[in-house]
Amino acid sequence: MADTNEFELVFEGISNRWKNAASQAEFAIICSPYISSPLASEIIYRLDGTTAEIYTSCRVENFINRSSSIASLVDLAKKGHRIYSIENLHAKITIFSNTFATLGSQNTTMRGMNNQEGNMVITHPDKVAELKAQINKWAVDAVLMTYEDLEEIQRLVKPFTKRYLTALRQAKAAYKYRNVKENRPSRASNNQSCADKREESKSKIIKGTSIRDKLHSLKQTNTLLKLDSITLGVATQFVRSCAWWYAHPKAQRSVRAPGHADNIKDTARYGWTLAFGSNYFLVSRAIIQTRNEINLFIDSYDTTLEYSLDELRKRLERIVSGCVANYAYEEYGTYYPLERKHMVLSVHSINVEDAADFMVQRCGLVQIFEDAGPFH
């Protein structure tokens, strides 16, 4: 009988356990009906050359209603990872070595990080082997989805996704209207209001088209969005924008500390890092992962209509808060706790809001959305 220490129940923070395990992976098997980034791309990024086997459900309706992201699967396939579709898949299993697996309720999605989920971490080799054997049984009927297959699905579902989102907004508006029982306008004023809304909608469509074109042009021209590796210059600018003395010995308050950028060091494992006492802020990782999320935002802007710039900033803040390692260069199993948007590291801190602002500014998004007016 297996030792109970070889099983652990986890009700929060499983995504960071995945990322930490992925950075030391012997191999990678991800079994999840729904897949989306940035979580999926953050896990895959840590594999360090290991090719992942990803088993998911490629039901078209999952992509149309955005339960799963076809854009994320296209990106993963483009990077050489193997994507398989299993009909009626419901299990959520990850395996990164012969002594690390998880089994539970959470999909490999950002939405799953905000749900009430329960998972089990399994480190007993025999039980991990059982999970692998079961996935191998399911894999007999799995269909390999090539990059070309997934690209074609992405092209085909795009117009249906737009229709779905339009219908969803209309349904939400109808539900809200149904629950409004007071202060209803007269028929005449209501007709005028509808006319005004139609004009506003036309304006939004025109502006949205312009934004979409500008975003895709930006992806071709912005240097940071295209960098293969992070230069010291970019890392320095990034740290200067978000580093603080959280408890300055003389000022007795938090003050910006751009000079911390002078202490950036290059490491073989994580690229540019910054030591704060017994912790390390993983500078290159923070920049790369937030940059990847911005690229996904640009790629999906024309279909993910409710994904605003403010929502992007929140996602970037969360990504930055996951880029911290301990004295042994081991990443923490959860997102680093925040105090007023600061990751407090000894008497120093990194402000995640400042870091997110730097990235959206440096990647050219702010000007595009400011020019578009208040709709976004």
N, C-alpha and C positions, 0 to 999 in steps of 0.2 A: 504494500500500500504506500502511496506517495506521501511524503512529509507535507504537512499543511503549510509549511513555510515556502513550499514551491508553488503555492497558489496565493494570489492576492486580489482582493476586491478593490476596484477603483471606481469612484463615482464622480470624480472630476480630475482634470489634468491629464487624461489619457493621451491626448494629442501630443503633448510634450514628451511623454514616455515613448511614443512612437518615434518622434524625431531624434531623441537621444539614442534609441536602439538602432535607428537607421544609420546613424553616423558610425556605428561599429558593426554594421551588418555583414554577415557571411554570405547571405543571399537575401532576396526580398520577394515575399508573396503577399499581395494585398487582395483581399476578397471583400468587396463592398458594393452593394447594389447601386449606390449613388456616389459619384466622385465629383469634387469641385475644388478649385483653388481659391485662396492661396494655400490652404492646408495641404492638398495633394502635392503641389509643387515644392512646398517647404520640406515635406518628408523625402521626396525624390531627390531634392538638391543635396541632402545629407548622405546619399548612398555612395558618393565618391567613386563613381565608375561602375558600380554594380548595376546590372540590368534587372529591372523589376518585372515580375509577372503580375499583371493586374487583371483580376476577374471581376466583372461588373455586369450590369444589365444594360443592354443597348436598345431598350424599348424606346421608340420614337417619342411617345408621350412624356417620358421622363425628361427629355431634352426640351420639349415644347413648354412644359410647365415649370422648367428650371429646377426640378428636383435634383437633376444631375447636369453637369456642364459638358456639352460636346466640345466646346472650345478647349477645356482642360485636357480632355482625352486626345484631341488632335495634337496639342502641344506635347503631351507625354509620348505619343507615338512618333512624333517628329524627332524626339530626342533618343529614339531607339528602344524604348520600353515596349514590352509585348502586351497588347490589350486583347483580352478574350471576353466574349459575351456568353453568359450562361442564362438560359431561359428560366424564369421563375426563381432567380437567385434572391435569397433573403438574408443569408448568414453574413455576419461581419467578423472577419478573421484577418489578423496580420501575423506574419511570421518573418523574423529577421535573423534567426539563428536556430540551431538545434536546441537552444536553451532559453529562447524568448519568443513567446507568442501571446496574442490577446484574442479573447473571444467575448463578444458582448453585443450591445445594442447600437453603438455609435458608428455611423457611416463616416467615410473619409471626406467630410464636408465641413465648411465653416458653420453651417446651421447646426450641425451635430454638436459643436462646441458650446452652443447656447442652450441646448435641450437638457432635460433631466435624463441622464444616461447612466447605465450600469455596465461595467466591463470586468473581466477577470484576466489578470496577468498570469501566465503559466510559464514556469521555468523547468518543469520536470521533463527530461528528454523523451521519455516514453509517451507522455501526453502530447508533447509537441509533434512527435512522429505520427500519432493518431490523427491529429488535425491535418498534417500534410497528406496522409493517406486518403482522408476523406475528400480533400480538395482535388486530389488526383482522380478520384472516382467521378466527381462532378465534371472534371476537365475532359473526360472522354467525349462528352457531348458539347463541349465548348467550341465556339466559332472564333477563329483568329480574325481580329479586325485590323486591317492594314491602315497605314496613314491615309492612303487614297480612299479607302472605304469610309473612314471617319470624316474626311474632308467632304465627301459627297453627301453624307448625312447632314453635316453642318450646313451645306448649301441648301439642301432640300427643306430643312426644318425652319430656316430663318424666317420666311414669310408667315409661317404658322405661329411661330413664337410671338411675332408682332401682333397677330390677330388675337392670340390668347391674352396677351398683356392688355390690349385694348378692351377686350371683353371683361377681364378681371377688374380694370378700373371702372368700367361702366357698372358692373355688379356691385362694387363697393359704394359707388355714388348712389345707386338705387337703394341700397340697404340703408345708407345714411339718411337719404331723403325720407324713406319709409318711417324712420324713427324720429323725424322732426315733426312735432305736433303743434308748434306755436310759431307765430310770426311768419306765416306763409305769405308771399307777395301776391298782389292782384294778377289777373290774367294778363293785363297790358304790360305791367312791369316785368312779369315773368317772361313774356315774349321778347321784350327788349333785352332781358338778362341772357336769354338763350342766344340771341343774335350776337351779343357782346362776347359770349363764350365761344361761339363759332369763329369769330374773328381772332380771338385770342389763340384758339387751337391752330388756326392757319398760321399765325405768327410763330407759334412754337414749332410747327413742322418745318417751316422755312429756316428758323434758327437752328433746329436740331440737325437738319441736313448740312448746314454750314459748319456746325461744330464737328460732325462726323468726318467731313472732308478734311477739316483742319487737324483733327486728331490723327488721322491716318497719315497725313503729310508730316506731322510732327514726328511720328515714329520713324520716318525715313531720314529725318534731318537732325534730330536732337542727338548730340554726342553721347550723353549718359545712357539713353535708351538703347544704344547700339554697342556699348563697350563690352568686350569679351572678358576683360579683367579690370579690377578697380585700381586706379593709379593712386599714388600717394597724395597727389594734389587734390583729387576728389575726396579722398578719405579725410584729409586735413580740413577742407572746407566744411564737410559734413560735421565733424566733431566740433569745430569752432562754432557752428550754428546751434548746437544742442547741449554742450558741456557746461556744467555749473559747479560752483562751490555751494553745496547745499547748506552748509553751516560754516560760513567764512569766519576764521578765528578773530579777525579784527572788526569786520563790518557787523557781525552778529546777525546776519540775515543772508538770504540766498542771493548770490551775485553770479553773473555770467563769468565763465572761465575759459575763454578761447585759447589760452596758453596751454591747456591740457593737450591740445593737438600736437604739441612738440614731443609728447611722450608716446606717440603711436609706434608700435613695433610690428614688423612683418613676421608671421609664423607659417610654418609649413602646412599646418592643419587648417587654420582658419583665415589665412591672409592677414590683413591689417587688424590689429587688436589694440586695446587700451587697458592697461592694468589700473584697477582701483582697489588698493588693499589686497584682499584675498580673492577678488573677483576680476573677471575680464569682460569688457564690453567688446563684442565681436563686430567690429566696424564694417569690414568687408561684407560679412553675412547680412548685416542690417541693410546695407545699401543694395546689394544684389537682390535680396528678397523683396524689398519694397519696390525696387525697379521692376522686378518680374510682375508684381501685382499691378503696377501702373500699366505695363504692357498688356496684361489681361483686361484691364479696364478699357483700354483703347480698343482692343480687338472685339470686345463684347458690347461696346457702347450702343451700337445700332439695334441690338436685340434686347439688352438688359436695360429697359427704359427707366426703371425706378432706381437705378444705381447712381446716386448723385456724387458730386465731388466731396461733400461732407461725409458721406458714407465711406468713400475711398480713404479720406484722412483717418477715420476711425480704424479702418482695417490696417493702415500703415502703422498707426500707433501700436496696435496689438502685435504686429509683426516685430517691431523694434523691441518691445518688452520681452520677447522670447529669445533675444540674441545676447544672452549672458551666460558665462561659464564660471565654474569655481576655480580654486587655486590649482587643481589638477587638470584644468582644461576640459572638465566634464560639464556639459550643458545641464541646466536645472530641469527637473521633471515638470515644472509648471511655468506659466508666465510670471515674470518677476513682478512682485507687488509694487503698486504705484502710490505715491503720496503727492497729491496735487499735480498729477501728470509727470512726476519725477520718479525715476528709478534711483533710489538712494543707495549709493555704494560707498560705505564709509562716510567721510564728510563731503564727498563729491556726489554728483548725480548727472544723469542723462535725462533731459526733458523730452519725452516721446512726442509731445505735440510740436515742439520745435523741429524735431527730426522729420516728422511727417510734412511740416510746412516747407522745410528745405527741399525735400524730394519733389513735391508738387510744383514748387517754384522753379527748381533747377531743371525739371523735365518740361517746363513750358506750359503746364496746364492752367495755371491761374489766369494768365492773360487771355487765353481762349475763352474761358468761362466768364470772365469779367466783361469782355467785349460782347458776349451773348446776351447780357442783361440779367434781370432778376429771376427768370424762369427756372434756373438751375441752381 
